[in-house]
Amino acid sequence: MITMIESWKEAARKRALYRRTRDEIARLPKAVAWDLAISPSDAERLAREAVYGR
């Protein structure tokens, strides 16, 4: 039972990190995004790869 609860906690932690990362990438000013060679429209993919891996 403990491992299932820990698994849920870890999933919730990762989901919160994913949402925060996605939102930060999407809110980047265009000039900063261009300097980093990323598109704010790629925020979901980039956040998913950063948090969950490829």
C-alpha positions, 0 to 999 in steps of 0.5 A: 500500500505504501508503494502505491501511495508513494507512486501517486505522490511522485506522479502528482509531483511530476505533473505539477513540475510539467505544468509549471515548466510548460507554462514558463516556456509558453510565457517566454518573451519572443526575443528570449525564445528566439535566442534559445532557438525554441518556439513557445508553441513547443512548450508542451513537448519540451516540458514533457521531455524535460520532466518525463524524459524521451 
